[in-house]
Amino acid sequence: MSFECISIKEAKNLIKNDDLILIDIRDHNSFSKGHIEKAIHVEDLNIDSFLQDKDKNETILIYCYHGHSSQSAANFFSQHGFKNVFSMDEGYSGWITQNT
């Protein structure tokens, strides 16, 4: 495994970094209803351009609904050459619970 699972607290610290790419992999409807500030929505429709356009040395943090699918996505990005990949435990549902 060449990515790291991190807690929401650790994710908050990482998000403070301007060089971070924050990726939301939930469905488009869920993303449009709410997401973490500065997150970009990456899905099958735009994954190829994302892989081509982004610097593989940039740090990426991925989240999903509950922190499970983001681990598979983090593994995918690692396999495609990204070196600093993180998956946020508990996902967006945990983020909302801890930030309300």
C-alpha positions in Angstrom: 0.0 0.0 0.0 1.5 3.3 -1.1 -1.0 5.7 0.5 -1.8 6.6 4.0 -5.1 6.6 5.8 -5.4 9.6 8.1 -7.9 10.9 10.6 -10.2 13.9 10.1 -8.0 15.9 12.5 -4.9 15.0 10.5 -6.8 15.9 7.3 -7.7 19.3 8.7 -4.0 20.0 9.2 -3.1 18.8 5.7 -5.9 21.0 4.2 -4.1 24.1 5.5 -1.4 23.4 3.0 -1.9 25.4 -0.2 -0.2 22.7 -2.3 -2.8 20.1 -1.4 -5.2 18.8 -4.0 -8.4 17.8 -2.2 -10.5 15.2 -4.1 -14.1 14.3 -3.5 -15.0 11.0 -5.3 -18.7 10.9 -4.3 -21.3 11.1 -6.9 -22.0 14.4 -8.6 -25.3 15.0 -6.9 -23.8 14.5 -3.4 -20.9 16.8 -4.3 -23.2 19.5 -5.6 -25.2 19.4 -2.3 -22.1 19.9 -0.2 -18.4 19.3 0.0 -15.3 20.3 1.8 -14.1 23.8 0.8 -11.6 23.7 -2.0 -12.4 20.1 -3.0 -12.6 19.2 -6.6 -14.9 16.5 -7.9 -13.1 13.7 -9.7 -15.1 10.9 -11.4 -14.9 8.6 -14.4 -15.8 11.5 -16.7 -12.7 13.6 -15.8 -10.2 11.2 -14.3 -8.1 10.9 -17.5 -7.6 14.7 -17.8 -6.8 14.8 -14.1 -4.1 12.2 -14.4 -2.6 14.0 -17.4 -2.8 17.5 -16.0 -1.6 17.1 -12.4 2.0 17.0 -11.1 2.6 13.5 -9.6 4.6 15.2 -6.8 1.6 17.1 -5.5 0.0 15.9 -2.3 -3.5 14.6 -2.8 -6.2 13.9 -0.1 -9.1 11.8 -1.2 -12.5 11.4 0.6 -15.7 9.6 -0.2 -18.9 9.0 1.9 -17.5 7.0 4.8 -13.8 6.5 4.1 -13.9 3.1 2.4 -14.1 3.9 -1.4 -11.4 6.6 -0.9 -8.9 3.9 0.0 -9.4 2.2 -3.4 -9.1 5.5 -5.1 -6.0 6.4 -3.1 -4.5 3.1 -4.2 -5.4 3.9 -7.8 -3.7 7.3 -7.7 -0.6 5.7 -6.1 -0.5 3.1 -8.9 -0.7 6.0 -11.4 2.5 7.6 -10.0 1.3 10.0 -7.4 3.8 9.9 -4.5 1.9 11.7 -1.6 -1.5 10.2 -1.4 -3.9 10.2 1.6 -7.3 8.8 2.2 -9.5 10.4 4.9 -11.0 8.0 7.4 -14.7 8.4 8.1 -15.2 10.3 4.8 -17.6 13.3 4.3 -20.1 11.9 6.8 -17.4 12.0 9.5 -16.3 15.4 8.4 -19.8 16.8 8.8 -20.3 15.1 12.2 -17.1 16.6 13.5 -17.7 20.1 12.1 -21.3 20.8 13.2 
